[in-house]
Structures are given as structure tokens and as C-alpha cells.
């Protein structure tokens, strides 16, 4: 079985990063209250979704699960490790036939 990051995890990881960027841009520029009110919960929900979805992947190594805990970029780092592990397993299977 190949370990590949699920689509919902990929979407949530990107939503987490984008919402953080929008939140920080808002705080350091015009600081509009409606944007803060929308992006804060969006970022929090995306972060929690990434963490929970990553920890529920039974095949994911512990290092990937810990990476998901990093706020903002943890989801993308976890996805990168999952995809790297999947591609490494594919290469090994191609070299060593079973």
C-alpha cells in the first residue's frame, strides 16, 4: 500500500497557511476587524483539522505527526514528508521486485 497524503489534508494545509498570511497582512497594514473576525476562526479550524487528520493517518510516522503541530506551515511540512516517503517507497519497489 502506498502512503499518499489525502486530498482533504492537502486542502486544509493550504487553507491554514493562506489564512495565516491574510491574518498577518491585515494586522500589519489596515487591521480591519471583519477580516480578523473571519480569518482567526478559519485559521484555527484549519490548524485543528490538519493536526487531527495527520494524527489519524495510521501509516504516518511519528515525525510527520509532530510536524503537523507547527502552526502555519506544519501541515505543508507534514504533506512534504508524506509525499517524500511515498516516492521513496515507490523507488525501492521498482528496484527490488517482489
KAJOPE-V597915 format. One record per pair of residues at least 4 apart in sequence whose ideal C-beta (glycine too) atoms are under 6 Angstrom apart, sorted by the first residue. I is the first residue (numbers start at 1). GAP is how many residues later the second one is. Records with the same first field share a line. If there is no record, write none. Layout:
I = GAP / GAP
This chain:
2 = 84
3 = 56 / 82 / 83
4 = 82
5 = 4 / 5 / 74 / 77
9 = 44
10 = 69
12 = 34 / 37 / 38
13 = 37 / 62 / 63 / 66
15 = 4 / 31
16 = 30 / 31 / 34 / 59
19 = 20 / 23 / 24 / 27
20 = 23 / 52
22 = 17
23 = 16 / 20
25 = 4
26 = 9
27 = 4
35 = 4
36 = 4
39 = 4
49 = 4
50 = 18 / 25
51 = 17
54 = 11 / 14 / 24
55 = 10
60 = 4 / 5
64 = 14 / 17 / 18
67 = 7 / 10 / 11
68 = 6 / 10
69 = 5
70 = 4
73 = 4
